[in-house]
């Protein structure tokens, strides 16, 4: 498994992150098999959030991993906080309480990475800075980042936060590629030219913030996967053709498409299927050509000017 630096941190991480949102639904045996498969494939970076399964996903992971101090050093754990029922909360009090809950459920003394989960309209950067300082000085969190934030929201945080923000989790897939398509259509009078995110892709590249694409197989907002979907015949035809040429699965090619981008992204996969997990891991060894990347990009209807 290829590795990369996460943003400007000292962390060497796999180029693919294992998302644990659905782990709460697994029984003990299935969870143990899933975690072990990930480790066997070199996928030792696990992405959590305190809201996944209302906290149960973190507990299931810790149980399946058989967390001990020695084993803890073999994995990298990332979690997110800030979403509460009916609201977002980036107050110092909530961040600190949330992290304590995360650590308890994961049975660990520290997180490798903590992300703020979506933006909070009532955010006070000074409050976030105080929370981050306490978490860093106490050793509870080693690196920090955000999710679904645009450049100005990140800049607002950086007004007070001293720690580097090393990651930004953003929705991105072949069919949800507005952060890429608007870059092709600068100054054009079409919908694809609409800048919906403040050029967050370029901003993250300029500031060495690792983009972590979530839902890399989904279209819309959790409307379903595009692989094998009758609504995307051309896309599936091209993906399958390229997959056959490399001797891999369609799943592998989808992730290889994201990994081919020079932003050095770290896709977050959400499958709980060990076989599909293995197919995902193979993407780190596939380097698509420029022609293949553009064929896949255009297949679902993304147009070049």
Helices and strands as residue ranges (DSSP letters): E 3-5, E 12-14, E 16-19, G 23-25, H 28-40, E 45-47, G 52-55, H 56-65, H 69-72, E 76-81, E 83-84, E 87-88, H 92-106, E 113-116, H 125-137, E 144-147, H 151-158, E 165-171, H 178-184, G 191-193, H 200-206, E 210-214, G 230-232, H 233-246, H 250-259, E 267-269, H 274-281, G 282-285, H 290-299
